[in-house]
């Protein structure tokens, strides 16, 4: 019985937790594959050599072969199941080894101080208890490692209550140790020890998943908050453009009334006064005239504003915008797409040498799809690692593309950065 209990703890539960450890540290190659399924596959494959090794003597050839087989399965799992950089995989593996050694250095001396010597006999009650306690300690250390990794590597906040939750495995270890010490001294009923150990381990797995998921949820909430702030900014920007266009329309309407007045003056023979009004009228109209970038009013308004910024920084603006007014895409989304693409391009281009400051903007409609491409030079001062980081502006573009069954891509080639978005028209 104890042999299979040891197999359950060391060969199934602990290995499954290691799988969770890899999944929360590294980037899965197949994001749609559930994490629990990935961990289950790894556990099932590594279970067989683990069982065979536990049945062999320490100095046998088969023991060494199975030990290498387990290591090979782990390395294959890290290579095949994750697409993170190789040094991250190596570091994650190193962390796991350090955690195992630290847990063993903590637990084994405690048992040896009570006269219990660690052996490789997995058929004994003592080995089951030692392995259970060591696995619980390892799980607590792995949990801390995951939080630190996510804080440094992924810039995620550690859940506020995490240190209180870490009291759970610590308290379980202390309680289990006291129960074990009692039953080690008095060989009585051990059912409560077995059940308590397994349930504690299962509770730690659930806690591990819950706390890490809470950390991801808090990071997502913060990201959503910032994204919504950007969306509100875009909406305000759009409303400002609309207000300006309405004001211009009112001015033109008033001018139409003035033209009617001029006609009446001409009929009345007041040609001199009519000429004066017409000259003033022409001057005022030329001042309010918008440059025609596109027949789409929203795109034209955004381009008008951004062309002013380009002129300020000495940026040449090359454009080809073949988009009609009646396109079936929400005006706020068109505004958001054009604003984000051009803002990013201007921000990068203004830091380039004066002779290379040029932004190319192309937009057009083919079938039911609207496509927009913006290309700009990449300044030498921008570090590649910083360029690779996703901005919230890009996240907004991806969200809009997804909403319209489209795509958003960005690439850098020959010191040129191009962003390309495709949106499908909706009813």
Secondary structure, DSSP 4 states (H G I P E B T S, - for coil): -HHHHHIIIIIIIHHHHHHHHHHHHS-BS-TTS-HHHHHHHHHHHHHHHHHHHHTS-TTSHHHHHHHHHHHHHHHHHHHHHB-S-HHHHHHHHHHHHHHHHHHHHHHHHHHHTTTPPP-S-TTSHHHHHHHHHHHHHHHHHHHHHHHHHHHHHS-PPPPTTHHHHTHHHHHHHHHHHHHHHHHHHS----HHHHHHHHHHHHHHHHHHHHHHHHHHHHHHHHHHHHHHHHHHHHHHHHHHHHHHHHHHHHHHHHHHHHHHHHHHHHHTT-HHHHHHHHHHHHHHHHHHPPP-S-SSHHHHHHHHHHHHHHHHTT-EEEEEEE--TT-SS-HHHHHHHHHHHHHHHHHHHTTS-GGG-EEEEEEEEETTEEEEEEEEE--TTS-HHHHHSPPHHHHHHHHHHHHTT-EEEEEEETTEEEEEEEEE---
